[in-house]
């Protein structure tokens, strides 16, 4: 039996293209883990390509963009009204002045 060449980890990309005016996110992936997540979430997954042994290689789906895209602050980004960390463990006021130690 011939060996089936698989996609490498570097080639397993996921692309999400969304247009919030139309309201649809078009998602495509070559990562089997992402394919399984989409199926568990109940998204309609269409297989685009298969390996020689019949297992899925690439797939795509289209869902409302709010399901696929979530805007969250980066870790360490201060929320509005919070004092950003200075990096040396001390806090500063809104004007950049150093606050007294507690």
N, C-alpha and C positions, 0 to 999 in steps of 0.2 A: 504494500500500500504506500503510495507517495505521500511525502510529508507536505502538509498544508502550510504555506507561508502566512504568518499572521502580521497584523499591523503592530509596529513597535509602540512603546509608550509615548515616544516623542511625536508620533503621527496621530495619536488618539486625541484629536481636538474637538471642542464643542464650540459652535458658532451660534450666537443668538442675534438676529437682526429684528429690530422692532420699529414700528411706526406708530406712535401714540395717537396720531390723528385718525388712522384707519382702525387702530385698536387691536392689531394682531402682531404677535411675535412669531417669527419663523425660526425654528431651532433645528440644527443638524448636528450630528455627532458620529464619531467613529469609536467612542468609548462605550464598551458594553455595560459598565456600571451606570452610566448616565441613562442609557436605554432602559435599564431595569427600573431606575427611579421614575422615569416618565411613565412607564407602564403601571407601576404601583400607584402613581398619582392619578391614574385614569385618563391620561392624555392619549389621543389617537396617534399611534406610532406607525409610520410607514417605512418598511425596509427598502432601501435604495439599492444596496449591493450585497452580495453574499460571497463567502469563501467557497472553494471547490467542494468542501464537505457539506455545504448547505446552511451553515450557521451564519447569522447576520453580520455584515461587516460595517455598513453605514446605515443610518436611518434619519428620518426627519419627522417633524410635527409642526403644527401651527395651532397656537392657543392665544387666548386674550393676553395682551402684553403685561397686564398687571399680575398674572400668574407666574410669568417667567422672569420678570425684572423687578427687583426690590432694591430701593435706594436706602442704604444704611451708612451711617458715619464710619469712617475707618477707625480701627482700634487706636486709642490714644488721642483721638480728636476731641477737643473740648466741646461740650454742648453750649448752646447759646446761654450766656450769663455765667458760665463757669470760668474760673481762672486757669489759663493753660499752664501746665507744668513747665518749670524752668530747666529741668534736666539735672539740677544739682540737689534736688530734694527739698528746696525751699519754695515758698509761694511768693507771688508778687501781687500788688494791687492792680486795679484797672489802669492806672497811670504808669505802671512799670516799676513802682517803688517796691522795695523789699519789705515784706511784712515781718513783724517781730516773731521770734520763735515762741511757741506755746509753752 
